[in-house]
Amino acid sequence: MKTFKVAVLISGNGSNLQALIDNFKEEESIVDINCVISNKKDAFGLERAARAAIDNHFVDHTKFKNRETFDQELIQILDGYSPDLIVLAGFMRILSEVFVEKYLGKLINIHPSLLPKYPGLETHKKVIENKETRHGVTIHYVDKTLDGGPICAQSEIEVTTKDIDDLQEQIHKIEHKIYPEVVQQIAEGNIVFKDGKVIKK
Ligand code: GRF
């Protein structure tokens, strides 16, 4: 039965959103993705949500006078769905402290690097430039630090290409596998956020 409510925040293509939708589409799955929000109107992820009959919202961050008022609007929408978990999937906005504190322990992000290596943008480019032999993805709870919250899981690959697009594609593949797995583990209570740390049961 669908008892664990998940909201997904996106800004773009939404391939991770699609992986989540596909993974949890069965009625027997306990995860219910009941809300998708994008800050970009043309985000393809909104279309993906609509196709899956999931409520979807576009909130234009440029229409708000600052980060806090934009986040207040997000909070208002999200609270209408009582999310057990908010999943950032390519959401390209830094969230305010008010938002992060309100949902602390209920807010996760996927980052395309093996954190703490390569926080921030252009991770694939940096990995190639620095001739790294390993690369990967990290799923972490979001706290006040940028890409620095406690880690739920990581998945890694060997770097065998010098092409950024190739590497990005390989990283996407592992993202699409690990993100639904982690959401499932959180929904089942096997990954828990406690006192600022991740506990795995
Ligand atoms: C992913 O690579 C994710 O790690 C990063 O943004 C990208 C989103 O891709 N945070 P998509 O929109 O899910 O296709």
py3Dmol code that shows the C-alpha trace and the ligand (Angstrom):
import py3Dmol

protein = """\
ATOM      1  CA  MET A   1       0.000   0.000   0.000  1.00  0.00           C
ATOM      2  CA  LYS A   2       1.205   3.493  -0.844  1.00  0.00           C
ATOM      3  CA  THR A   3       1.886   5.013   2.552  1.00  0.00           C
ATOM      4  CA  PHE A   4       5.168   6.887   2.123  1.00  0.00           C
ATOM      5  CA  LYS A   5       4.628  10.203   0.382  1.00  0.00           C
ATOM      6  CA  VAL A   6       7.392  11.657  -1.741  1.00  0.00           C
ATOM      7  CA  ALA A   7       7.687  15.046  -3.418  1.00  0.00           C
ATOM      8  CA  VAL A   8      10.306  15.576  -6.125  1.00  0.00           C
ATOM      9  CA  LEU A   9      11.912  18.914  -6.977  1.00  0.00           C
ATOM     10  CA  ILE A  10      13.419  19.330 -10.426  1.00  0.00           C
ATOM     11  CA  SER A  11      14.728  21.966 -12.824  1.00  0.00           C
ATOM     12  CA  GLY A  12      15.321  20.051 -16.028  1.00  0.00           C
ATOM     13  CA  ASN A  13      15.144  16.814 -17.945  1.00  0.00           C
ATOM     14  CA  GLY A  14      14.040  14.742 -14.997  1.00  0.00           C
ATOM     15  CA  SER A  15      15.604  11.423 -15.943  1.00  0.00           C
ATOM     16  CA  ASN A  16      16.059  10.676 -12.235  1.00  0.00           C
ATOM     17  CA  LEU A  17      12.418  11.575 -11.652  1.00  0.00           C
ATOM     18  CA  GLN A  18      11.521   9.108 -14.422  1.00  0.00           C
ATOM     19  CA  ALA A  19      13.571   6.378 -12.762  1.00  0.00           C
ATOM     20  CA  LEU A  20      11.691   7.018  -9.522  1.00  0.00           C
ATOM     21  CA  ILE A  21       8.305   7.046 -11.267  1.00  0.00           C
ATOM     22  CA  ASP A  22       9.084   3.775 -13.073  1.00  0.00           C
ATOM     23  CA  ASN A  23      10.400   2.113  -9.963  1.00  0.00           C
ATOM     24  CA  PHE A  24       7.441   2.980  -7.744  1.00  0.00           C
ATOM     25  CA  LYS A  25       4.587   2.738 -10.218  1.00  0.00           C
ATOM     26  CA  GLU A  26       3.232  -0.574  -8.933  1.00  0.00           C
ATOM     27  CA  GLU A  27       0.264  -0.337  -6.580  1.00  0.00           C
ATOM     28  CA  GLU A  28       2.055  -2.647  -4.125  1.00  0.00           C
ATOM     29  CA  SER A  29       4.987  -0.283  -3.716  1.00  0.00           C
ATOM     30  CA  ILE A  30       4.839   1.743  -0.507  1.00  0.00           C
ATOM     31  CA  VAL A  31       6.221   4.888  -2.168  1.00  0.00           C
ATOM     32  CA  ASP A  32       3.724   7.395  -3.487  1.00  0.00           C
ATOM     33  CA  ILE A  33       5.219  10.200  -5.583  1.00  0.00           C
ATOM     34  CA  ASN A  34       2.396  12.680  -5.222  1.00  0.00           C
ATOM     35  CA  CYS A  35       3.962  16.008  -6.129  1.00  0.00           C
ATOM     36  CA  VAL A  36       6.561  17.347  -8.560  1.00  0.00           C
ATOM     37  CA  ILE A  37       7.729  20.958  -8.508  1.00  0.00           C
ATOM     38  CA  SER A  38       9.967  22.693 -11.017  1.00  0.00           C
ATOM     39  CA  ASN A  39      11.399  26.196 -10.984  1.00  0.00           C
ATOM     40  CA  LYS A  40      11.721  26.025 -14.782  1.00  0.00           C
ATOM     41  CA  LYS A  41       8.658  26.138 -16.961  1.00  0.00           C
ATOM     42  CA  ASP A  42      10.146  24.131 -19.821  1.00  0.00           C
ATOM     43  CA  ALA A  43      11.560  21.392 -17.591  1.00  0.00           C
ATOM     44  CA  PHE A  44      10.784  18.096 -19.335  1.00  0.00           C
ATOM     45  CA  GLY A  45      10.341  16.561 -15.906  1.00  0.00           C
ATOM     46  CA  LEU A  46       6.996  18.391 -15.625  1.00  0.00           C
ATOM     47  CA  GLU A  47       5.843  16.553 -18.728  1.00  0.00           C
ATOM     48  CA  ARG A  48       7.046  13.255 -17.265  1.00  0.00           C
ATOM     49  CA  ALA A  49       5.031  13.954 -14.109  1.00  0.00           C
ATOM     50  CA  ALA A  50       1.929  14.870 -16.108  1.00  0.00           C
ATOM     51  CA  ARG A  51       2.217  11.658 -18.157  1.00  0.00           C
ATOM     52  CA  ALA A  52       2.320   9.683 -14.922  1.00  0.00           C
ATOM     53  CA  ALA A  53      -0.706  11.637 -13.610  1.00  0.00           C
ATOM     54  CA  ILE A  54       1.319  13.175 -10.785  1.00  0.00           C
ATOM     55  CA  ASP A  55       0.382  16.670  -9.597  1.00  0.00           C
ATOM     56  CA  ASN A  56       2.969  19.050 -10.940  1.00  0.00           C
ATOM     57  CA  HIS A  57       3.708  22.691 -10.270  1.00  0.00           C
ATOM     58  CA  PHE A  58       5.853  25.323 -11.878  1.00  0.00           C
ATOM     59  CA  VAL A  59       7.097  27.992  -9.482  1.00  0.00           C
ATOM     60  CA  ASP A  60       9.050  30.728 -11.226  1.00  0.00           C
ATOM     61  CA  HIS A  61      11.882  31.752  -8.892  1.00  0.00           C
ATOM     62  CA  THR A  62      12.470  34.959 -10.894  1.00  0.00           C
ATOM     63  CA  LYS A  63       9.078  36.243  -9.727  1.00  0.00           C
ATOM     64  CA  PHE A  64      10.133  36.311  -6.072  1.00  0.00           C
ATOM     65  CA  LYS A  65      12.065  39.079  -4.429  1.00  0.00           C
ATOM     66  CA  ASN A  66      14.493  36.773  -2.666  1.00  0.00           C
ATOM     67  CA  ARG A  67      15.346  33.137  -1.949  1.00  0.00           C
ATOM     68  CA  GLU A  68      13.256  33.031   1.245  1.00  0.00           C
ATOM     69  CA  THR A  69       9.988  34.141  -0.367  1.00  0.00           C
ATOM     70  CA  PHE A  70      10.463  31.632  -3.198  1.00  0.00           C
ATOM     71  CA  ASP A  71      11.104  28.906  -0.625  1.00  0.00           C
ATOM     72  CA  GLN A  72       8.010  29.955   1.344  1.00  0.00           C
ATOM     73  CA  GLU A  73       5.955  29.332  -1.782  1.00  0.00           C
ATOM     74  CA  LEU A  74       7.559  25.902  -2.152  1.00  0.00           C
ATOM     75  CA  ILE A  75       6.767  25.161   1.499  1.00  0.00           C
ATOM     76  CA  GLN A  76       3.168  26.142   1.042  1.00  0.00           C
ATOM     77  CA  ILE A  77       2.757  23.816  -1.924  1.00  0.00           C
ATOM     78  CA  LEU A  78       4.701  20.970  -0.325  1.00  0.00           C
ATOM     79  CA  ASP A  79       2.789  21.103   2.923  1.00  0.00           C
ATOM     80  CA  GLY A  80      -0.409  20.520   0.960  1.00  0.00           C
ATOM     81  CA  TYR A  81       1.001  17.067   0.155  1.00  0.00           C
ATOM     82  CA  SER A  82       2.382  16.183   3.626  1.00  0.00           C
ATOM     83  CA  PRO A  83       5.584  14.696   2.218  1.00  0.00           C
ATOM     84  CA  ASP A  84       7.487  12.090   4.216  1.00  0.00           C
ATOM     85  CA  LEU A  85      10.464  12.778   1.987  1.00  0.00           C
ATOM     86  CA  ILE A  86      11.472  15.537  -0.413  1.00  0.00           C
ATOM     87  CA  VAL A  87      13.758  14.363  -3.172  1.00  0.00           C
ATOM     88  CA  LEU A  88      15.931  16.843  -5.039  1.00  0.00           C
ATOM     89  CA  ALA A  89      16.527  15.479  -8.532  1.00  0.00           C
ATOM     90  CA  GLY A  90      18.458  18.005 -10.554  1.00  0.00           C
ATOM     91  CA  PHE A  91      16.923  20.969  -8.705  1.00  0.00           C
ATOM     92  CA  MET A  92      19.273  23.820  -9.548  1.00  0.00           C
ATOM     93  CA  ARG A  93      18.460  26.220  -6.727  1.00  0.00           C
ATOM     94  CA  ILE A  94      20.204  26.630  -3.413  1.00  0.00           C
ATOM     95  CA  LEU A  95      17.583  26.291  -0.698  1.00  0.00           C
ATOM     96  CA  SER A  96      17.357  28.785   2.162  1.00  0.00           C
ATOM     97  CA  GLU A  97      18.128  27.903   5.781  1.00  0.00           C
ATOM     98  CA  VAL A  98      14.441  28.155   6.672  1.00  0.00           C
ATOM     99  CA  PHE A  99      13.586  25.502   4.096  1.00  0.00           C
ATOM    100  CA  VAL A 100      16.471  23.219   5.001  1.00  0.00           C
ATOM    101  CA  GLU A 101      15.733  23.442   8.719  1.00  0.00           C
ATOM    102  CA  LYS A 102      12.026  22.826   8.254  1.00  0.00           C
ATOM    103  CA  TYR A 103      12.634  19.608   6.336  1.00  0.00           C
ATOM    104  CA  LEU A 104      15.883  18.516   7.997  1.00  0.00           C
ATOM    105  CA  GLY A 105      16.020  14.728   7.881  1.00  0.00           C
ATOM    106  CA  LYS A 106      13.327  14.635   5.190  1.00  0.00           C
ATOM    107  CA  LEU A 107      15.284  16.194   2.368  1.00  0.00           C
ATOM    108  CA  ILE A 108      17.743  14.327   0.139  1.00  0.00           C
ATOM    109  CA  ASN A 109      19.816  15.207  -2.893  1.00  0.00           C
ATOM    110  CA  ILE A 110      21.724  13.331  -5.561  1.00  0.00           C
ATOM    111  CA  HIS A 111      25.076  14.772  -6.504  1.00  0.00           C
ATOM    112  CA  PRO A 112      27.146  13.544  -9.452  1.00  0.00           C
ATOM    113  CA  SER A 113      30.469  13.010  -7.700  1.00  0.00           C
ATOM    114  CA  LEU A 114      32.003  10.979  -4.942  1.00  0.00           C
ATOM    115  CA  LEU A 115      31.566  13.595  -2.217  1.00  0.00           C
ATOM    116  CA  PRO A 116      33.413  15.136  -0.458  1.00  0.00           C
ATOM    117  CA  LYS A 117      35.286  15.270  -3.766  1.00  0.00           C
ATOM    118  CA  TYR A 118      33.902  17.733  -6.294  1.00  0.00           C
ATOM    119  CA  PRO A 119      31.036  19.565  -4.658  1.00  0.00           C
ATOM    120  CA  GLY A 120      29.380  22.178  -6.904  1.00  0.00           C
ATOM    121  CA  LEU A 121      28.996  22.199 -10.674  1.00  0.00           C
ATOM    122  CA  GLU A 122      30.775  20.649 -13.691  1.00  0.00           C
ATOM    123  CA  THR A 123      31.857  17.558 -11.805  1.00  0.00           C
ATOM    124  CA  HIS A 124      32.365  15.364 -14.894  1.00  0.00           C
ATOM    125  CA  LYS A 125      34.598  17.972 -16.534  1.00  0.00           C
ATOM    126  CA  LYS A 126      36.701  18.329 -13.394  1.00  0.00           C
ATOM    127  CA  VAL A 127      37.037  14.563 -12.975  1.00  0.00           C
ATOM    128  CA  ILE A 128      38.350  14.227 -16.545  1.00  0.00           C
ATOM    129  CA  GLU A 129      40.653  17.244 -16.271  1.00  0.00           C
ATOM    130  CA  ASN A 130      42.140  15.899 -13.056  1.00  0.00           C
ATOM    131  CA  LYS A 131      42.604  12.435 -14.585  1.00  0.00           C
ATOM    132  CA  GLU A 132      40.672  10.763 -11.794  1.00  0.00           C
ATOM    133  CA  THR A 133      40.401   7.002 -12.132  1.00  0.00           C
ATOM    134  CA  ARG A 134      37.163   6.729 -10.089  1.00  0.00           C
ATOM    135  CA  HIS A 135      33.964   8.791 -10.307  1.00  0.00           C
ATOM    136  CA  GLY A 136      30.447   8.286  -9.076  1.00  0.00           C
ATOM    137  CA  VAL A 137      27.359   9.626  -7.372  1.00  0.00           C
ATOM    138  CA  THR A 138      26.418  10.477  -3.827  1.00  0.00           C
ATOM    139  CA  ILE A 139      23.012  10.619  -2.196  1.00  0.00           C
ATOM    140  CA  HIS A 140      22.986  12.702   0.930  1.00  0.00           C
ATOM    141  CA  TYR A 141      20.658  14.400   3.340  1.00  0.00           C
ATOM    142  CA  VAL A 142      20.631  18.141   2.802  1.00  0.00           C
ATOM    143  CA  ASP A 143      21.838  20.356   5.601  1.00  0.00           C
ATOM    144  CA  LYS A 144      23.169  23.906   5.681  1.00  0.00           C
ATOM    145  CA  THR A 145      26.432  22.968   3.965  1.00  0.00           C
ATOM    146  CA  LEU A 146      26.573  22.951   0.172  1.00  0.00           C
ATOM    147  CA  ASP A 147      26.712  19.308  -0.978  1.00  0.00           C
ATOM    148  CA  GLY A 148      28.025  18.424   2.467  1.00  0.00           C
ATOM    149  CA  GLY A 149      25.188  16.733   4.378  1.00  0.00           C
ATOM    150  CA  PRO A 150      25.421  13.192   5.795  1.00  0.00           C
ATOM    151  CA  ILE A 151      25.769  10.533   3.129  1.00  0.00           C
ATOM    152  CA  CYS A 152      23.108   7.849   2.565  1.00  0.00           C
ATOM    153  CA  ALA A 153      24.869   5.978  -0.223  1.00  0.00           C
ATOM    154  CA  GLN A 154      27.436   6.204  -2.984  1.00  0.00           C
ATOM    155  CA  SER A 155      27.932   4.310  -6.198  1.00  0.00           C
ATOM    156  CA  GLU A 156      31.102   4.432  -8.226  1.00  0.00           C
ATOM    157  CA  ILE A 157      32.550   3.567 -11.599  1.00  0.00           C
ATOM    158  CA  GLU A 158      35.970   3.408 -13.142  1.00  0.00           C
ATOM    159  CA  VAL A 159      36.699   6.349 -15.436  1.00  0.00           C
ATOM    160  CA  THR A 160      37.475   4.868 -18.843  1.00  0.00           C
ATOM    161  CA  THR A 161      36.587   7.824 -21.092  1.00  0.00           C
ATOM    162  CA  LYS A 162      37.834  11.348 -21.694  1.00  0.00           C
ATOM    163  CA  ASP A 163      34.495  12.431 -23.130  1.00  0.00           C
ATOM    164  CA  ILE A 164      32.282  14.446 -20.782  1.00  0.00           C
ATOM    165  CA  ASP A 165      29.015  13.318 -22.422  1.00  0.00           C
ATOM    166  CA  ASP A 166      30.041   9.667 -22.222  1.00  0.00           C
ATOM    167  CA  LEU A 167      30.945  10.025 -18.595  1.00  0.00           C
ATOM    168  CA  GLN A 168      27.717  11.852 -17.833  1.00  0.00           C
ATOM    169  CA  GLU A 169      25.734   9.063 -19.476  1.00  0.00           C
ATOM    170  CA  GLN A 170      27.518   6.439 -17.403  1.00  0.00           C
ATOM    171  CA  ILE A 171      26.873   8.438 -14.255  1.00  0.00           C
ATOM    172  CA  HIS A 172      23.193   8.841 -15.128  1.00  0.00           C
ATOM    173  CA  LYS A 173      22.890   5.056 -15.439  1.00  0.00           C
ATOM    174  CA  ILE A 174      24.111   4.490 -11.904  1.00  0.00           C
ATOM    175  CA  GLU A 175      22.016   7.398 -10.611  1.00  0.00           C
ATOM    176  CA  HIS A 176      18.860   5.826 -12.000  1.00  0.00           C
ATOM    177  CA  LYS A 177      19.618   2.632 -10.126  1.00  0.00           C
ATOM    178  CA  ILE A 178      20.780   3.973  -6.781  1.00  0.00           C
ATOM    179  CA  TYR A 179      18.270   6.797  -6.251  1.00  0.00           C
ATOM    180  CA  PRO A 180      15.162   4.567  -6.212  1.00  0.00           C
ATOM    181  CA  GLU A 181      17.053   2.057  -4.038  1.00  0.00           C
ATOM    182  CA  VAL A 182      17.839   4.711  -1.446  1.00  0.00           C
ATOM    183  CA  VAL A 183      14.292   6.114  -1.464  1.00  0.00           C
ATOM    184  CA  GLN A 184      13.007   2.568  -0.913  1.00  0.00           C
ATOM    185  CA  GLN A 185      15.427   2.044   1.995  1.00  0.00           C
ATOM    186  CA  ILE A 186      14.360   5.320   3.608  1.00  0.00           C
ATOM    187  CA  ALA A 187      10.677   4.455   3.104  1.00  0.00           C
ATOM    188  CA  GLU A 188      11.255   1.095   4.798  1.00  0.00           C
ATOM    189  CA  GLY A 189      13.078   2.767   7.691  1.00  0.00           C
ATOM    190  CA  ASN A 190      16.392   1.105   6.902  1.00  0.00           C
ATOM    191  CA  ILE A 191      18.146   4.415   6.351  1.00  0.00           C
ATOM    192  CA  VAL A 192      17.399   6.898   9.122  1.00  0.00           C
ATOM    193  CA  PHE A 193      18.535  10.444   9.807  1.00  0.00           C
ATOM    194  CA  LYS A 194      19.273  10.892  13.519  1.00  0.00           C
ATOM    195  CA  ASP A 195      21.138  13.667  15.338  1.00  0.00           C
ATOM    196  CA  GLY A 196      22.632  14.914  12.089  1.00  0.00           C
ATOM    197  CA  LYS A 197      23.913  11.474  11.092  1.00  0.00           C
ATOM    198  CA  VAL A 198      22.816   8.646   8.829  1.00  0.00           C
ATOM    199  CA  ILE A 199      22.037   5.377  10.570  1.00  0.00           C
ATOM    200  CA  LYS A 200      21.678   2.226   8.488  1.00  0.00           C
ATOM    201  CA  LYS A 201      19.738  -0.667   9.978  1.00  0.00           C
TER     202      LYS A 201
END
"""
ligand_1 = """\
14
GRF
C 21.856 14.547 -12.220
O 23.075 14.254 -12.802
C 22.002 14.801 -10.744
O 23.066 14.124 -10.174
C 22.249 16.283 -10.673
O 21.480 16.818 -11.713
C 21.286 15.868 -12.744
C 19.819 15.785 -13.031
O 19.524 15.040 -14.162
N 21.932 16.773 -9.356
P 18.021 14.678 -14.511
O 17.243 15.997 -14.612
O 17.478 13.799 -13.436
O 18.079 13.999 -15.842
"""
view = py3Dmol.view(width=600, height=400)
view.addModel(protein, "pdb")
view.setStyle({"model": 0}, {"cartoon": {"style": "trace"}})
view.addModel(ligand_1, "xyz")
view.setStyle({"model": 1}, {"stick": {}})
view.zoomTo()
view.show()
